[in-house]
């Protein structure tokens, strides 16, 4: 039973991968349009856009690293 389940999962994954690759090669802008549409839906649900800079925040200096710094002790 497990072999058959694994085989079905592997074949379905391979078919999905080939279909997505074919779609991407045939019309590369479809993925971009899908991403843009998902962004529009997200904005309509939340009422505001989420730009990457506000989602990620400040990369350096990190708030946790701005406090007291102590050396690593080894025995």
C-alpha positions as CSV (number, residue, x, y, z in Angstrom):
1,X,0.0,0.0,0.0
2,X,2.8,2.5,0.9
3,X,4.5,1.9,-2.4
4,X,1.4,2.7,-4.4
5,X,0.8,5.8,-2.3
6,X,4.4,6.9,-2.9
7,X,4.1,6.2,-6.6
8,X,0.9,8.2,-6.9
9,X,2.4,11.1,-5.0
10,X,5.6,11.1,-7.1
11,X,3.7,10.9,-10.4
12,X,1.3,13.7,-9.4
13,X,4.2,15.9,-8.3
14,X,6.0,15.3,-11.6
15,X,2.9,16.0,-13.7
16,X,2.3,19.2,-11.8
17,X,5.9,20.3,-12.2
18,X,5.8,19.7,-16.0
19,X,2.5,21.5,-16.3
20,X,3.8,24.6,-14.4
21,X,7.0,24.6,-16.4
22,X,5.1,24.4,-19.6
23,X,2.8,27.2,-18.6
24,X,5.8,29.4,-17.5
25,X,7.6,28.8,-20.8
26,X,4.4,29.5,-22.8
27,X,3.4,32.6,-21.0
28,X,6.0,33.9,-18.5
29,X,3.8,36.9,-17.5
30,X,1.0,34.6,-16.1
31,X,2.9,34.1,-12.9
32,X,3.5,37.8,-12.4
33,X,-0.1,38.5,-13.1
34,X,-1.1,35.9,-10.5
35,X,1.2,37.4,-8.0
36,X,-0.2,40.9,-8.7
37,X,-3.8,39.6,-8.3
38,X,-2.9,37.9,-5.0
39,X,-1.5,41.3,-3.8
40,X,-4.7,43.0,-4.8
41,X,-6.8,40.5,-3.0
42,X,-4.6,40.8,0.1
43,X,-4.9,44.6,0.0
44,X,-8.7,44.4,-0.3
45,X,-8.8,42.1,2.7
46,X,-6.4,44.1,5.0
47,X,-7.2,47.5,3.6
48,X,-3.5,48.4,3.2
49,X,-0.6,47.2,1.1
50,X,2.3,45.4,2.7
51,X,5.5,46.5,1.1
52,X,8.6,44.4,1.7
53,X,10.4,47.1,3.6
54,X,7.7,47.4,6.2
55,X,7.2,43.7,6.5
56,X,10.9,43.0,7.0
57,X,11.7,46.0,9.2
58,X,15.2,47.3,10.0
59,X,17.8,44.7,9.2
60,X,20.7,46.3,11.1
61,X,21.2,47.2,13.8
62,X,18.8,44.6,15.2
63,X,16.9,45.6,18.3
64,X,18.0,42.6,20.3
65,X,21.7,43.3,19.4
66,X,21.6,46.9,20.5
67,X,21.6,46.0,24.1
68,X,24.5,44.7,26.3
69,X,27.0,42.6,24.5
70,X,28.8,39.8,26.3
71,X,31.5,37.4,25.0
72,X,30.7,33.8,24.5
73,X,32.2,31.7,27.3
74,X,33.6,28.3,26.6
75,X,34.8,25.8,29.1
